[in-house]
């Protein structure tokens, strides 16, 4: 038991202490105290650079670390859900026990009243009267015991209800805080992204304007003339092909015959 108390005292989720009797810290205070004692002032911004501008190893390491943290949060969430299910079952059992105790208490009271009525109705028979008195006395003790258990369970249930109400208020405040942080984070993220897109559009439009200016200076005829002067291959086309008769170059060549006239 002593070891358990000492281990509980050192649990960072509830307190930081060498003994149970020493000062108790809240979780935030405990984390701050541990960080001042154990951790140095190390920050992501100082130790995840790389000489190569295109290298993303530092960024990849941080993203891997965040993904591991996300996976751990998921495991803690599943554990909390399982624990909540157990607590819900315990609360239902406690409520049922309280109702059952109340019914038992009411039944014992009715038994006592019935025993008292039987005593009053049977006052002539001495033995019967003694038995009824004993039974009435036993019923009274049972009723008193049932009343004590009923009051005890009601008190226990009331304490559990008060504790639940406190925890419910804390949970609602925490959920509201997380919701505000989530909404602000999403709002700022989308806002920043839209600003980046707007700036990109402005930059793109400036580049487009430079292209438009270049297009305004473009002269189609000048471009054609530049190409001609740069790549021309000659300004004289090939000579026409002349018909050469085979016999025209020989002496005594038979005269050429004309084709017969066409009669129409």
Secondary structure, DSSP 8 states (H G I E B T S, - for coil): -HHHHHHHHT-TTT---SSTTS----HHHHHHHHHHHT-----HHHH---SSTT--HHHHHHHHHHHHHHHHHHHHHHHHHHHHHHHHHHHHHHHHHHHHHHHHHHHHHHHHHHHHHHHHH--S-HHHHHHHHHHHHHHHHHHHHHHHHHHHHHHHHHHHHHHHHHHHHHHHHHHHHHHHHHHHHHHHHHHHHHHHHHHHHHHHHHHHHHHHHHHHT--HHHHHHHHHHHH---S----------SSTTSTT------------
